[in-house]
Amino acid sequence: MEPPERKRTSRTVREPFSIRLPGFILEEEIGLGDVVKRVTDAIGISPCSNCHRRGNTLNRWVVFNRGSR
């Protein structure tokens, strides 16, 4: 018995998941990858060769913002 054919779907670009953190975020928006980069820089961890790519991916997934006042 042959497996059913799979339909190929095109990848769509979605908006990042936005998390509202009033009082904690000073900028308008900051991505999760930027947060991880700042924390690792602050504690002295040097970036690896894939950190830039990984940070960009995290920024596309999750964004923190101040929210409306």
N, C-alpha and C positions, 0 to 999 in steps of 0.2 A: 504494500500500500504506500503510495507516494504522499509526502506531506503536502498540505494545501499551499498554494502560491501565496507569498506575502506581497502585500501592496507596498510599494516604495512611497514614502511620504517625504516631501521636501521639508527641510528644517526651516522653521519660521523664527524670526527674531522677536523675542518677547521683551517686554519692559521688565526691569529688575523688580524683585519683591521689595517694597518700601516699608521700612520700619520707622515709626515716629518716636523720637527720643527727645522731647522738649527739655531744655535745661542742661543736657549733656553734650549736644552738638553745637559747636560754635560757628561752623560754616553752614552754607545752605544745604549741601549734600556731601556725603562721603561714602565711598564704597567699602565693602567688607575687606577687599584686598588691600586698600589703603590703610585701614585700621590695623590689619595684621602686620603690614610693613612698618608702621610707626611703632607698634609695640615691640617687634623684634629688634628694630634699630635702637630703641630706648634701653633694652636689656642687654645689648651687645652681641646679638646673633647676626653673623654675616650672611648675606643672601647667597643662595646657591644658583646654579645656572638656569633653573626653571622657575625661579621665584617671580620674575616679571610676567611670564605667561600665566602662571597660577594666579597672581594678583589681578590681572586683567579679567580672568575668568570669574573670580569671586566678585569683582566689581560689577560684572554683568548680571550676576545672580541676585545680590542683596545690596541695597542702598539704605543708609541711615539718613534721616533728615530731622530738622527741628520741628516741623509741623507748623501749623498756623497759630498765630498768637491771638 
